Every structure is written in structure tokens, then in C-alpha cells.
Amino acid sequence: MDTGTLLLGILTLCLAGVTFHAWHLGNEKRDVVLLGVFSALMGAVSAAVAVVL
């Protein structure tokens, strides 16, 4: 596995964890949605990089 792909995957998991934690703490819904959107975009980029490389 390429190092860049591994780092993007770790960053995606970290961002997803932060999103879950923010939701669990009861942060504002719009903030949690924004974190979720960026987490999903990072996941899509990670998947695309894994397929291309």
C-alpha cells in the first residue's frame, strides 16, 4: 500500500471518529453535519487514490 493512501485512510478514520464524538457530545447539528461531509469527502478521495494507485 502506498504511503499517501495509508495516511489518507488514517486521516479519514480520525475525522470520522471526531465526527462521532462531536455527535455523542451533543454539538450543534450543523457542525456535526459539516464534519460528516468532510469525512465522507476524505473517504471518497482515499478510495479513489487506492483504486488509481
C-alpha positions in Angstrom: 0.0 0.0 0.0 1.2 3.4 -0.9 2.2 5.8 2.0 -0.1 8.5 0.8 -3.1 6.1 0.7 -2.3 4.9 4.2 -2.1 8.5 5.5 -5.3 9.5 3.8 -7.0 6.4 5.3 -5.8 7.2 8.8 -6.9 10.8 8.4 -10.3 9.6 7.3 -10.7 7.3 10.3 -9.6 10.1 12.6 -12.1 12.6 11.1 -14.9 10.0 11.3 -14.0 9.4 15.0 -14.1 13.2 15.7 -17.5 13.4 14.0 -18.9 10.6 16.1 -17.5 12.1 19.2 -19.0 15.5 18.4 -22.4 13.9 17.8 -22.1 12.0 21.0 -21.3 15.1 23.0 -24.3 16.9 21.5 -22.6 19.6 19.5 -24.7 21.7 17.2 -26.2 19.7 14.3 -24.8 21.9 11.6 -21.2 21.4 13.0 -21.6 17.7 13.1 -23.0 17.6 9.5 -20.1 19.7 8.3 -17.6 17.3 9.9 -19.5 14.4 8.4 -19.4 15.9 4.9 -15.7 16.4 5.2 -15.2 12.9 6.5 -17.2 11.5 3.6 -15.2 13.5 1.1 -11.9 12.4 2.6 -13.2 8.8 2.4 -14.1 9.2 -1.2 -10.7 10.6 -2.0 -9.0 7.8 -0.1 -10.9 5.2 -2.1 -10.2 7.0 -5.4 -6.5 7.1 -4.6 -6.5 3.4 -3.6 -8.1 2.5 -6.9 -5.8 4.6 -9.1 -2.6 3.5 -7.4 
